[in-house]
Structures are given as structure tokens and as C-alpha cells.
């Protein structure tokens, strides 16, 4: 699936990348982590928008196939490493911003992932998370269908559930925007701040 991911859903990938980037802020901060970076499309756009040797742009993912695709795509300035989102291989306070797109519905323990994101963020750092939104029945049905066909752990969250997960993980100023990608995808992008 990793080799064909970007080709199978080009509009979805472009839309989730655009909406996530729009909430990072400009200029792009000098240190950004992409949690569950997949094929590296979002990470590549971040690196393009933050040129310069001083930038620290990193991604982490569990899938060797996704990491291989990301390494082919990325400039040498952006690094990707194998790792579990619930136990990030980075020191505390290493990043100004952490992002994640299209991964939340796969995480077994999103609370643990968000606590790790808070740990690796600098005080006052920003988290941006884009994923499917279960506020509409269509996404809940999509999640149920995926669960029946080999994705037993998949879960689609409602916006209120995502807000509660972020708050419980210690984030502040949680905001969730709901939006659509064509007629097929109901999505949400959350922004939150680590404590100062």
C-alpha cells in the first residue's frame, strides 16, 4: 500500500496536507516533527517552506514501506526514523511544532501519543492534527467497514472526543475545525498548545 498511497488518493493527500500546513503558521518554525509521517508528503512541503541549514525537520513512522517512500521523496535536510508514535525517539522539548495527518484513526492509544507529542514540544509549542471526523455518519460507517476488513483497531473519532483527548493530555487552547475533501471525506484539523 505504501508504494501506491499517494496515487490512490491524490486529492485527499493534497487537501490534508494543505489544511495541516495552513495551521502551522508562517513562517514555518525551525523545528517541526511529523508524527506518523507516512510517505512524507506533508514533511516534504514543510521542508520546502523552511529552507536553510538551521531547520530541524523530522518524521517518525512505524511502517518500513512508508519510510522508504518518504526517504525517496524528501530532501536530505529532512530526516525520517522508525519509531512508535506513543514512544517518540526524541528528547523533551526538541520541537516547536508537531503535526500529524491521517494517523489518529490507526492509533491504539491516542492519549499516549498526545502525551508524547506534548513531551517533545517546547513550552508553548503547537500541535496540529488532521484526521477523519466522525461527526458525520459517513465517516462512522467508513470506520466500521474498515474495521470489518482487516483494520480491527481502526477508530474514527468525533471532534468532541478529539478535543477531550488533547485536553486530557495536557494541551491548552484546543480548537477543532471541521471541513470536507470532496463529497467523500469528512475531516477535522485540531490545533492545541503545550503548556508554557
C-alpha positions in Angstrom: 0.0 0.0 0.0 2.9 2.4 0.7 4.0 2.5 -2.9 0.6 3.4 -4.2 -0.8 5.5 -1.3 -0.2 9.0 -2.9 -1.5 7.8 -6.3 -4.7 6.2 -4.8 -5.9 9.3 -3.1 -4.2 12.4 -4.6 -6.9 14.9 -3.8 -7.2 13.6 -0.2 -3.5 13.8 0.3 -3.3 17.3 -1.2 -6.2 18.6 0.9 -5.0 17.1 4.2 -1.5 18.5 3.5 -2.9 21.9 2.7 -5.2 22.2 5.7 -2.5 21.0 8.1 0.1 23.4 6.7 -2.3 26.3 6.9 -2.4 25.8 10.7 1.3 25.6 11.3 1.7 29.3 10.8 4.1 31.4 8.7 7.0 31.4 8.6 7.3 27.7 9.2 9.1 27.2 12.6 12.7 26.0 12.5 11.9 22.7 14.3 9.0 20.5 13.2 8.1 16.9 13.8 5.7 14.9 11.7 4.2 12.1 13.8 3.3 9.1 11.6 4.7 10.8 8.6 3.7 8.1 6.1 5.1 8.7 2.6 6.5 12.1 3.6 4.2 14.4 1.6 3.5 16.7 4.4 7.0 16.6 5.7 8.3 17.5 2.2 6.1 20.5 2.0 7.2 21.7 5.4 10.9 21.3 4.4 10.3 23.3 1.2 8.7 26.1 3.2 11.6 26.2 5.7 14.8 26.2 3.7 18.1 26.7 5.4 20.6 24.7 7.3 19.3 25.8 10.7 16.0 24.0 10.3 15.3 20.7 12.1 12.6 18.8 10.1 11.9 15.2 11.2 9.4 12.5 10.7 8.7 9.2 12.5 6.6 6.2 11.3 6.3 2.5 12.2 6.0 1.3 8.6 9.2 0.5 6.8 7.3 0.8 3.5 6.1 4.3 4.3 9.5 5.3 5.5 11.1 4.0 2.2 8.7 6.1 0.2 9.4 9.2 2.4 13.1 8.8 2.0 12.8 8.8 -1.8 10.7 12.0 -1.7 12.5 14.1 0.9 15.5 16.4 0.7 18.5 15.3 2.8 17.6 18.1 5.3 14.5 16.2 6.5 15.2 13.1 8.4 12.8 10.2 9.0 13.2 7.5 11.6 11.4 4.3 12.5 9.5 4.6 15.7 6.3 4.3 17.7 4.2 7.4 18.0 3.5 6.5 21.6 7.2 6.4 22.5 8.9 9.1 20.3 12.6 8.7 19.8 13.3 12.4 20.5 14.4 14.4 23.6 12.0 16.5 25.6 11.4 20.0 24.2 13.1 19.3 20.9 10.4 20.8 18.6 8.4 24.0 18.2 5.6 22.3 16.2 4.4 18.7 15.9 2.0 17.7 13.2 0.1 14.5 12.2 -2.2 13.9 9.3 -4.4 10.8 8.7 -3.0 8.7 11.5 -5.2 9.3 14.5 -7.7 6.6 13.4 -5.0 4.0 13.5 -3.5 4.7 16.9 -4.3 2.2 19.6 -3.8 4.7 22.4 -4.1 8.3 21.1 -3.8 9.7 24.6 -0.3 8.2 24.9 0.6 9.7 21.5 -0.6 13.1 22.5 1.3 13.0 25.8 4.5 12.1 23.9 3.8 15.0 21.5 3.5 17.3 24.5 6.8 15.9 25.9 8.8 16.6 22.7 7.3 20.1 22.2 8.9 23.1 23.6 6.9 25.0 26.2 4.1 26.8 24.4 4.8 24.6 21.3 2.0 23.9 18.8 0.3 20.6 17.8 -1.7 20.3 14.6 -3.6 17.0 14.0 -5.7 16.3 10.9 -7.9 13.2 10.6 -11.2 11.7 9.6 -14.1 13.3 11.5 -16.8 11.0 13.0 -19.3 13.9 13.5 -20.9 12.8 10.2 -22.4 9.3 9.8 -20.5 8.7 6.6 -17.1 8.6 8.4 -18.5 6.4 11.2 -19.7 3.9 8.5 -16.3 4.1 6.8 -14.6 3.3 10.0 -16.9 0.4 10.7 -16.3 -1.0 7.2 -12.6 -0.7 7.5 -12.8 -2.5 10.9 -14.5 -5.4 9.3 -12.0 -5.7 6.6 -8.7 -6.2 8.3 -8.3 -3.0 10.3 -9.7 -4.1 13.6 -8.1 -1.3 15.6 -9.3 1.5 13.4 -11.4 4.1 15.2 -12.9 7.3 13.8 -13.2 10.0 16.5 -15.8 12.8 16.8 -14.5 16.3 17.2 -15.6 16.4 20.8 -13.7 13.2 21.5 -10.5 14.6 19.9 -10.8 17.8 22.0 -11.2 15.7 25.2 -8.1 13.6 24.3 -6.0 16.7 23.7 -7.2 18.4 26.9 -6.6 15.2 28.9 -3.0 15.0 27.5 -2.3 18.5 28.9 -2.8 20.7 25.9 -4.4 24.1 26.0 -6.2 26.4 23.6 -7.7 23.4 21.8 -9.5 24.3 18.6 -11.1 22.0 16.0 -12.1 23.0 12.5 -14.3 20.6 10.5 -14.1 20.5 6.8 -14.6 18.4 3.7 -12.4 16.9 0.9 -14.8 16.5 -1.9 -18.0 14.6 -1.1 -16.3 11.5 0.2 -14.3 12.7 3.2 -15.4 14.5 6.3 -12.3 15.7 8.1 -11.1 17.8 11.1 -8.0 19.6 12.0 -7.2 20.3 15.6 -4.7 22.8 16.9 -3.5 22.9 20.5 -0.7 24.4 22.6 1.6 22.8 25.0 1.7 24.5 28.4 4.2 27.4 28.7 
